[in-house]
């Protein structure tokens, strides 16, 4: 699983990270230490990365499903040949 960086995230995802950090700060009632800040930030980034990866997999599966045709007809040689023959 590829972990996203803040530069790769959308604005909405960056806002989620900042919101979660502020919620943790309010929960503790003080400024977070570097270790707490890093831990919370890593958790939320991992969660967002997981969601992005699942979305990508789902889109890939849907694209692959749409690509497969269930046509039982055989290959038509006459359709692909020139009607007047080769020059």
DOKEZA-863711 format. One record per residue: residue in one letter; residue number from 1; x, y negated, z of N, C-alpha, C, O in turn. Coordinates in pm, 1 decimal. Example, Ala and Ser with C-alpha at 12.3 -4.5 7.8 and 13.67 -1.06 7.14 Angstrom:
% residues 2
ATOM  rest  nr  n_east  n_north  n_up  ca_east  ca_north  ca_up  c_east  c_north  c_up  o_east  o_north  o_up
ATOM  A  1  1319.0  569.0  780.0  1230.0  450.0  780.0  1320.0  330.0  780.0  1423.6  331.9  846.5;
ATOM  S  2  1285.0  225.0  708.0  1367.0  106.0  714.0  1290.0  -3.0  787.0  1340.9  -113.8  803.9;
***
This chain:
% residues 87
ATOM  rest  nr  n_east  n_north  n_up  ca_east  ca_north  ca_up  c_east  c_north  c_up  o_east  o_north  o_up
ATOM  X  1  84.0  117.2  0.0  0.0  0.0  0.0  88.7  -123.9  0.0  180.7  -136.3  80.9;
ATOM  X  2  59.8  -214.0  -91.1  135.7  -337.6  -101.7  74.4  -441.5  -7.9  -45.4  -468.9  -13.9;
ATOM  X  3  157.4  -498.4  78.0  111.9  -602.1  169.8  121.1  -736.4  98.3  226.3  -772.7  45.6;
ATOM  X  4  11.4  -808.9  97.0  9.5  -940.4  33.3  87.5  -1041.4  116.3  99.5  -1027.8  238.0;
ATOM  X  5  139.6  -1141.8  49.2  200.0  -1254.4  119.3  99.8  -1369.0  116.0  2.6  -1365.0  40.7;
ATOM  X  6  123.4  -1469.9  196.7  31.5  -1582.8  199.8  27.3  -1654.8  64.7  -76.5  -1710.1  28.3;
ATOM  X  7  136.9  -1655.1  -9.4  139.6  -1720.8  -139.6  52.5  -1647.3  -241.0  -1.4  -1709.7  -332.5;
ATOM  X  8  37.9  -1515.4  -226.2  -40.2  -1435.6  -319.6  -188.7  -1437.3  -287.6  -269.9  -1395.4  -370.1;
ATOM  X  9  -225.8  -1484.8  -169.8  -365.1  -1482.8  -127.2  -444.3  -1599.0  -185.9  -389.5  -1703.2  -222.0;
ATOM  X  10  -574.6  -1577.2  -194.1  -663.1  -1684.9  -236.6  -686.5  -1778.5  -117.8  -649.0  -1747.8  -4.7;
ATOM  X  11  -748.0  -1891.2  -144.9  -775.0  -1988.7  -38.3  -868.1  -1929.7  67.7  -850.2  -1954.7  186.9;
ATOM  X  12  -965.9  -1852.4  25.2  -1059.8  -1791.1  119.7  -987.0  -1693.7  212.5  -1015.3  -1689.3  332.2;
ATOM  X  13  -894.3  -1616.6  158.4  -818.9  -1521.7  239.0  -725.8  -1593.8  335.8  -710.6  -1551.4  450.3;
ATOM  X  14  -663.2  -1703.2  290.4  -577.5  -1781.9  379.2  -659.9  -1840.6  493.5  -613.8  -1846.9  607.5;
ATOM  X  15  -780.6  -1882.9  462.5  -868.9  -1938.3  565.4  -905.3  -1831.6  667.5  -913.2  -1860.5  786.9;
ATOM  X  16  -927.9  -1707.5  621.8  -957.2  -1598.5  714.9  -842.0  -1574.9  812.3  -864.1  -1549.2  930.6;
ATOM  X  17  -718.7  -1583.7  761.6  -601.2  -1563.5  847.2  -594.6  -1674.0  952.6  -575.5  -1646.3  1071.0;
ATOM  X  18  -610.6  -1798.8  909.4  -604.3  -1911.4  1002.7  -716.8  -1904.5  1105.1  -695.7  -1934.1  1222.7;
ATOM  X  19  -836.6  -1865.5  1060.9  -950.8  -1854.5  1151.7  -926.3  -1747.8  1257.8  -954.7  -1768.6  1375.8;
ATOM  X  20  -873.8  -1634.4  1215.3  -845.2  -1525.5  1309.6  -739.3  -1568.1  1411.0  -750.4  -1536.5  1529.4;
ATOM  X  21  -637.3  -1639.3  1365.2  -533.9  -1687.7  1457.2  -593.0  -1786.1  1558.0  -559.7  -1780.7  1676.4;
ATOM  X  22  -679.5  -1874.9  1512.6  -744.3  -1968.9  1604.4  -837.1  -1899.1  1702.4  -844.9  -1939.1  1818.6;
ATOM  X  23  -907.8  -1795.4  1658.1  -994.1  -1719.5  1748.2  -913.2  -1651.1  1857.6  -953.0  -1650.0  1974.1;
ATOM  X  24  -799.5  -1594.2  1819.4  -713.0  -1530.1  1919.6  -658.4  -1633.3  2018.1  -650.8  -1606.4  2138.0;
ATOM  X  25  -620.9  -1749.7  1969.0  -570.3  -1855.8  2056.8  -678.8  -1898.3  2156.3  -650.4  -1917.7  2274.5;
ATOM  X  26  -801.5  -1912.6  2109.2  -912.0  -1950.3  2197.9  -943.4  -1838.9  2297.5  -976.5  -1865.2  2413.1;
ATOM  X  27  -932.8  -1714.0  2251.3  -960.5  -1600.3  2339.6  -861.6  -1597.1  2456.1  -900.3  -1570.5  2569.9;
ATOM  X  28  -735.5  -1623.9  2428.3  -633.3  -1623.3  2532.2  -633.1  -1753.1  2612.8  -584.4  -1756.3  2725.8;
ATOM  X  29  -687.3  -1859.5  2554.9  -692.9  -1986.3  2626.2  -560.1  -2059.7  2633.3  -541.3  -2148.0  2717.0;
ATOM  X  30  -469.9  -2023.8  2546.8  -337.7  -2087.4  2542.5  -278.8  -2065.7  2404.8  -334.4  -1993.2  2322.2;
ATOM  X  31  -165.4  -2129.7  2381.4  -96.1  -2108.0  2254.4  -38.5  -1967.1  2251.9  7.0  -1916.3  2354.4;
ATOM  X  32  -40.4  -1905.0  2136.5  10.7  -1768.7  2123.8  163.2  -1769.8  2123.3  225.8  -1863.0  2072.9;
ATOM  X  33  221.3  -1665.2  2179.9  366.0  -1649.4  2171.6  400.3  -1604.7  2029.8  312.3  -1568.3  1951.7;
ATOM  X  34  527.0  -1607.8  1998.5  569.4  -1566.7  1864.1  531.9  -1421.3  1835.5  490.2  -1388.6  1724.4;
ATOM  X  35  546.4  -1335.0  1934.3  514.0  -1193.6  1916.2  363.8  -1174.9  1894.0  322.9  -1099.3  1805.8;
ATOM  X  36  282.4  -1243.2  1973.2  137.3  -1232.9  1957.7  92.9  -1289.5  1823.1  8.7  -1231.2  1754.8;
ATOM  X  37  150.0  -1403.1  1786.2  118.3  -1467.6  1658.5  151.9  -1373.9  1542.5  71.2  -1355.6  1451.3;
ATOM  X  38  268.8  -1316.0  1546.4  311.8  -1223.9  1440.8  226.8  -1099.5  1433.2  193.2  -1052.9  1324.3;
ATOM  X  39  191.1  -1044.6  1550.1  110.1  -923.7  1554.0  -28.3  -948.5  1495.1  -75.9  -870.4  1412.7;
ATOM  X  40  -92.6  -1056.5  1537.2  -226.9  -1088.1  1488.6  -223.0  -1117.3  1339.3  -309.1  -1071.3  1264.3;
ATOM  X  41  -124.2  -1192.9  1296.7  -110.5  -1227.6  1155.7  -87.1  -1102.5  1071.9  -145.7  -1088.8  964.5;
ATOM  X  42  -3.4  -1012.2  1118.6  23.1  -887.5  1045.5  -102.2  -801.9  1035.4  -128.3  -742.3  930.9;
ATOM  X  43  -180.4  -795.3  1143.5  -302.4  -714.6  1142.0  -402.9  -766.1  1039.8  -457.6  -688.6  961.4;
ATOM  X  44  -427.0  -895.4  1040.7  -527.2  -950.2  949.4  -478.6  -944.1  804.9  -559.0  -921.0  714.6;
ATOM  X  45  -349.8  -964.1  781.0  -296.6  -954.5  644.8  -306.0  -809.8  594.9  -338.6  -786.9  478.4;
ATOM  X  46  -278.1  -713.1  681.1  -290.7  -572.3  642.8  -436.0  -538.6  609.8  -463.2  -465.4  514.6;
ATOM  X  47  -528.4  -592.0  688.3  -670.4  -566.8  664.6  -713.7  -626.3  530.5  -784.8  -561.3  453.9;
ATOM  X  48  -671.5  -748.5  502.1  -706.0  -813.3  375.1  -643.0  -738.1  258.5  -707.1  -719.4  155.0;
ATOM  X  49  -518.2  -694.8  274.3  -450.0  -620.3  168.1  -522.9  -489.7  138.4  -535.3  -449.7  22.6;
ATOM  X  50  -570.5  -424.2  242.7  -646.6  -300.5  226.6  -774.3  -325.8  148.0  -807.9  -248.5  58.3;
ATOM  X  51  -846.0  -433.2  180.6  -969.1  -466.6  110.9  -942.8  -496.0  -36.7  -1019.1  -454.3  -123.9;
ATOM  X  52  -834.3  -567.9  -63.4  -799.0  -600.5  -202.1  -765.7  -473.3  -278.0  -807.5  -456.5  -392.6;
ATOM  X  53  -691.0  -383.8  -215.2  -653.0  -259.0  -280.6  -776.1  -173.6  -310.7  -785.0  -114.8  -418.5;
ATOM  X  54  -870.8  -166.0  -217.6  -993.2  -89.7  -241.4  -1073.7  -149.5  -356.2  -1131.2  -76.7  -437.2;
ATOM  X  55  -1077.6  -281.5  -362.9  -1149.1  -348.5  -471.5  -1084.1  -318.5  -605.9  -1153.0  -293.3  -704.8;
ATOM  X  56  -951.3  -321.3  -609.0  -879.2  -292.2  -732.8  -905.2  -148.4  -776.4  -928.2  -122.9  -894.6;
ATOM  X  57  -901.8  -54.8  -682.9  -926.8  85.5  -715.4  -1068.7  104.0  -768.1  -1091.2  177.6  -864.2;
ATOM  X  58  -1163.5  37.0  -704.5  -1302.7  48.5  -746.3  -1321.3  -7.3  -887.3  -1391.7  52.0  -969.0;
ATOM  X  59  -1258.2  -121.4  -915.5  -1267.5  -180.8  -1048.6  -1202.0  -91.3  -1153.0  -1253.6  -77.4  -1263.9;
ATOM  X  60  -1088.1  -30.3  -1118.2  -1018.8  58.7  -1210.3  -1103.9  181.2  -1241.2  -1113.4  223.7  -1356.3;
ATOM  X  61  -1166.0  237.7  -1137.6  -1250.2  355.4  -1157.7  -1370.7  320.5  -1245.0  -1409.4  398.6  -1332.0;
ATOM  X  62  -1429.5  203.6  -1221.9  -1544.4  161.8  -1301.8  -1503.7  139.3  -1447.3  -1576.5  177.0  -1539.2;
ATOM  X  63  -1387.0  77.6  -1467.9  -1337.8  53.3  -1603.4  -1311.0  185.0  -1674.5  -1342.6  199.9  -1792.5;
ATOM  X  64  -1252.9  280.5  -1602.8  -1224.1  411.3  -1660.3  -1353.8  484.2  -1693.5  -1363.6  550.6  -1796.7;
ATOM  X  65  -1452.2  471.7  -1607.0  -1582.2  535.5  -1628.3  -1650.9  475.4  -1750.5  -1711.8  547.8  -1829.4;
ATOM  X  66  -1641.6  344.4  -1766.5  -1703.8  278.5  -1880.9  -1633.0  313.3  -2011.8  -1695.1  311.3  -2118.1;
ATOM  X  67  -1504.4  344.9  -2005.1  -1425.8  374.1  -2124.6  -1460.8  510.4  -2181.9  -1457.2  529.1  -2303.6;
ATOM  X  68  -1494.4  604.9  -2096.9  -1524.7  740.2  -2141.3  -1659.7  740.1  -2211.4  -1759.8  695.3  -2155.6;
ATOM  X  69  -1661.5  790.6  -2334.2  -1787.1  802.3  -2406.5  -1830.3  947.8  -2407.3  -1748.5  1037.8  -2425.7;
ATOM  X  70  -1955.2  969.4  -2387.8  -2008.8  1104.6  -2386.2  -2077.5  1134.2  -2519.0  -2190.7  1182.6  -2521.8;
ATOM  X  71  -2009.6  1105.6  -2627.0  -2063.1  1127.7  -2760.0  -2024.5  1268.5  -2803.9  -1906.0  1301.7  -2807.9;
ATOM  X  72  -2121.8  1350.2  -2836.3  -2095.3  1488.6  -2874.5  -2077.0  1505.3  -3024.8  -2062.6  1617.7  -3072.9;
ATOM  X  73  -2077.4  1396.8  -3098.6  -2061.2  1408.9  -3243.6  -1916.1  1444.6  -3275.7  -1824.1  1415.4  -3199.3;
ATOM  X  74  -1899.2  1507.8  -3389.8  -1765.4  1546.1  -3432.0  -1701.6  1432.6  -3508.6  -1768.6  1335.7  -3544.3;
ATOM  X  75  -1575.0  1443.5  -3533.5  -1500.8  1341.0  -3605.9  -1542.7  1342.4  -3752.8  -1548.0  1447.9  -3815.9;
ATOM  X  76  -1571.6  1226.7  -3805.1  -1616.4  1216.0  -3943.7  -1500.0  1173.3  -4032.7  -1456.9  1058.0  -4029.6;
ATOM  X  77  -1449.6  1268.1  -4112.1  -1338.8  1237.0  -4200.8  -1382.6  1143.5  -4312.9  -1307.4  1054.6  -4353.0;
ATOM  X  78  -1501.7  1163.2  -4362.5  -1547.5  1081.8  -4475.2  -1569.9  937.0  -4434.1  -1558.3  847.7  -4518.1;
ATOM  X  79  -1600.8  911.6  -4311.2  -1621.9  775.0  -4265.2  -1490.9  696.4  -4264.2  -1490.9  576.3  -4291.4;
ATOM  X  80  -1379.8  762.3  -4233.4  -1251.7  695.0  -4223.5  -1174.4  690.7  -4353.7  -1073.6  620.4  -4361.5;
ATOM  X  81  -1216.9  762.8  -4456.1  -1149.5  760.7  -4585.9  -1208.0  647.9  -4671.1  -1322.6  606.8  -4652.5;
ATOM  X  82  -1127.5  599.5  -4763.9  -1176.3  499.1  -4856.0  -1278.1  561.6  -4951.7  -1263.3  676.1  -4994.5;
ATOM  X  83  -1378.8  485.7  -4983.1  -1481.1  540.6  -5073.2  -1429.3  554.0  -5215.8  -1475.4  639.7  -5291.2;
ATOM  X  84  -1333.3  469.2  -5252.7  -1276.9  474.9  -5389.4  -1143.4  548.7  -5393.3  -1078.1  552.7  -5497.5;
ATOM  X  85  -1103.2  606.0  -5283.0  -977.9  679.0  -5279.2  -860.9  584.9  -5252.2  -877.6  463.2  -5244.5;
ATOM  X  86  -743.5  643.2  -5238.2  -623.6  565.0  -5213.4  -574.4  500.2  -5340.8  -596.1  553.7  -5449.6;
ATOM  X  87  -509.5  387.8  -5329.9  -455.6  319.9  -5448.4  -317.9  369.8  -5482.8  -257.9  323.4  -5579.7;
***
